[in-house]
Amino acid sequence: MTIGIDLGDVWSHYCTLNQDGEAVDRGRFRTTPKAIEKWFTDVARRGSRWRPGHIRSGSVPSWRN
């Protein structure tokens, strides 16, 4: 399983892929410390083992300022 997360200023979006690369879950959560902690806790409760893998980061584009 692979989980991709796009962290945003207000909302963060995620997509979960199965072993065949098919999207099996998509959604969003608020980008607040409490909501992020809840999302990771819920992932663990569903039996997923969170293992950070490839991490890419970027910044807010200058045109957004």
Rosetta blueprint (number, residue, H / E / L):
1 M L
2 T E
3 I E
4 G E
5 I E
6 D E
7 L L
8 G L
9 D L
10 V L
11 W E
12 S E
13 H E
14 Y E
15 C E
16 T E
17 L E
18 N L
19 Q L
20 D L
21 G L
22 E L
23 A E
24 V E
25 D E
26 R E
27 G E
28 R E
29 F E
30 R E
31 T L
32 T L
33 P H
34 K H
35 A H
36 I H
37 E H
38 K H
39 W H
40 F H
41 T H
42 D H
43 V H
44 A H
45 R H
46 R L
47 G L
48 S L
49 R L
50 W L
51 R L
52 P L
53 G L
54 H L
55 I L
56 R L
57 S L
58 G L
59 S L
60 V L
61 P L
62 S H
63 W H
64 R H
65 N L
